[in-house]
Amino acid sequence: MIPNYFKKPVRLDTLHRWLRQPGIKVLDVGCGNHSATKTKSYYPECLYYGVDKNLRYNNDARDLACMEAFYEVDLSQCGTLAVIPDDYFDCVIVSHVIEHIENGEDMLGEIIKKMAPGGILYVEFPSEKSTMLPSMKGTLNFYDDPSHVKLYNLKKLNLFLTESGLSIIKSGIRRSFKRILLLPLYAGASFFAQGFISGHVLWDIAGFACYCIAQKK
């Protein structure tokens, strides 16, 4: 078994300096796959709010118990985001969401309204390079996931965020050196648990994803 430290999602490692602040209000956009439980296990003092298309989308009773509130919305329909309070959240996470909708910029524009002044936005999505990576079970090529509908360009997205009143703190290809150095451990754990090495394990060494961190002025 991999110790809890090594299971920590890259997005949480990247946002550690902000998430460690007690009482920080976190809005996790696309919070399925037990993200609530994972986030609260590392940052128990944060206030966690979830957004997704379905309350039961890979969430269980433990996940729901971790949330201050859950907003069930269709992110492709931006008008539905009105149920989420404006100017409220200190940290907004949008990890591997925009590639699943055609109007990712419009959705982010609505999400920015939910951020408090000085709030942090983290966006992660498949890089353009991902279209050239080999196909692999567990997703290593953009087209491995049939629910991917649009490829986004990092420079254009950064420009959109800047024009929307945010300052870019950091952006680029997602590289977790912890995951690269310990790749044999992660690959072995994937094979043991699933019977195959998931393409997800190779994301950092292959440059599958890119990200940006931006702050609301």
Buried (B, 14 or more C-beta within 10 A) or exposed (E): EBEEEEEBBBBBBBBEEBBEEEEBBBBBBBBBBBBBBBBBBBBEEBBBBBBBBEBEEEBEEEBBEBBEEBBBBEBBEBEBBEEBBEEBBBBBBBBBBBBBBEBBBBBBBBBBBBBBEEBBBBBBBBBEBBEEBEEBEBBBBBEBBEEBEBBBEBEEBBEBBEEBEBEBEEBEBBBBEBBBEBBEBBBBBBEEEEEEBBBBBBBBBBBBBBBBBBBBE
